């Protein structure tokens, strides 16, 4: 319908600003790196021990064994 209510520029700006604030607030912890730990990870396919680095966000000793892995 050509005469229906359209999205106005002010509404689009509010939605974009709200989305940006939401995304930054949920990723702010990734900007604060407390320490870089060297960890050994065993590859389950080849049983090789691989050296890796883990960027930690906490100095809590209970979290020292948590490793996040990413494959490309």
For each residue, the residues with C-beta under 8 A, 3 or more apart:
1: 4
2:
3:
4: 1
5:
6:
7: 11 12
8: 11 12
9: 12 13
10: 13 14
11: 7 8 14 15
12: 7 8 9 15 16
13: 9 10 16 17
14: 10 11 17 18
15: 11 12 18 19
16: 12 13 19 20
17: 13 14 20 21
18: 14 15 21 22
19: 15 16 22 23
20: 16 17 23 24
21: 17 18 24 25
22: 18 19 25 26
23: 19 20 26 27
24: 20 21 27 28
25: 21 22 28
26: 22 23
27: 23 24 30 31
28: 24 25 31 32
29: 32 57
30: 27 57
31: 27 28
32: 28 29 57
33: 36 55 56 57
34: 56 57 58 59
35: 55 56 59
36: 33 53 54 55 56
37: 53 54 55 56 64
38: 51 52 53 54
39: 51 52 53 54 67
40: 49 50 51 52
41: 49 50 51 52 67 69
42: 47 48 49 50
43: 46 47 48 49 50
44: 47
45:
46: 43
47: 42 43 44
48: 42 43
49: 40 41 42 43
50: 40 41 42 43
51: 38 39 40 41
52: 38 39 40 41 67 69
53: 36 37 38 39
54: 36 37 38 39 66 67 68
55: 33 35 36 37
56: 33 34 35 36 37 59 63 64
57: 29 30 32 33 34
58: 34 63
59: 34 35 56
60: 63 64
61: 64
62:
63: 56 58 60 66
64: 37 56 60 61
65:
66: 54 63
67: 39 41 52 54
68: 54
69: 41 52
70:
71:
72:
